[in-house]
Every structure is written in C-alpha cells, then in structure tokens.
C-alpha cells in the first residue's frame, strides 16, 4: 500500500491567534501548540533560520487535522489574500455543517465574508464559500436531503 491516510493540511498564517480562534468557532479543537526551530527544521523545510509557532487542530470526529503555522523567520514572499477561487494551488477547505446559517453568522462575527452567495445544490446541499482569516477560502456544506 502506498499511503496509510492523509494526516493533515498545513496553512501558513500571519496571525496565528486570529486563525486559531476562527477555526475554533467553526468547531475544530486545538490538539497541540508548539514552536519549531533549529537545524532539523531548517533541513526539512529547505530554509535557513526557521522560527515558527504552530497549532494542530482537529474536527470533532478526529478524522481531519489542520496545522496552522506562523513563521517569524525567515520572511516569506508576499501573496494575494484576495485571490479568486480559480487560482492554481490549494484554494479551499470544505467542512460539513449541520446549520449553515448559524455557522455563517458566527464566522462573520470573526471577520469572514461571503465570496459569492449561499446556494442550494440540487436537492442535496446548501453551499457557500467564505473568505476567512488570511484570505483562506472555506466552503460550508449543509446536507439537505
């Protein structure tokens, strides 16, 4: 067998506290927090002088984990926080929710903005894309059928 499972997705952020609070509001829990630096980290990442703070978060069922990282050094390249959903690269994370309107309202209180509109997909889901902290696009999906 080639792989056992997908372990986690890593996202680099500028404001670790705000990003962590956003995903806690969504329903993830913080599993661990740590700092990373030193020769081993430099060699793994292919960078020099790495200093980073990290938080590992998990969905309520524990099947999906999200690692948030704030790099203090070295400085990274700039990016477009308003990049549209069709920009190459990992563009969004999707979370199944049981009450889209409630989750959307709570996340908007943390600065989330709708990317488009809340829409019904056939008779299966209500869906929307929101832009959260650091420009991260999150899709919310509520089963309707």
Secondary structure, 3 states (H helix, E strand, C coil): CCCCCCCCEEEECCCHHHHHHHHHHHCCEEEEEEEEECHHHHHHHCCCCCEEEEEEEECCCCCCEEEEEEEEECCCCCCCCCCCCCCCCCCEEEEECCCHHHHHHHHHCCCCEECCCCEEECCCEEEEEEECHHHCEEEEEEECC
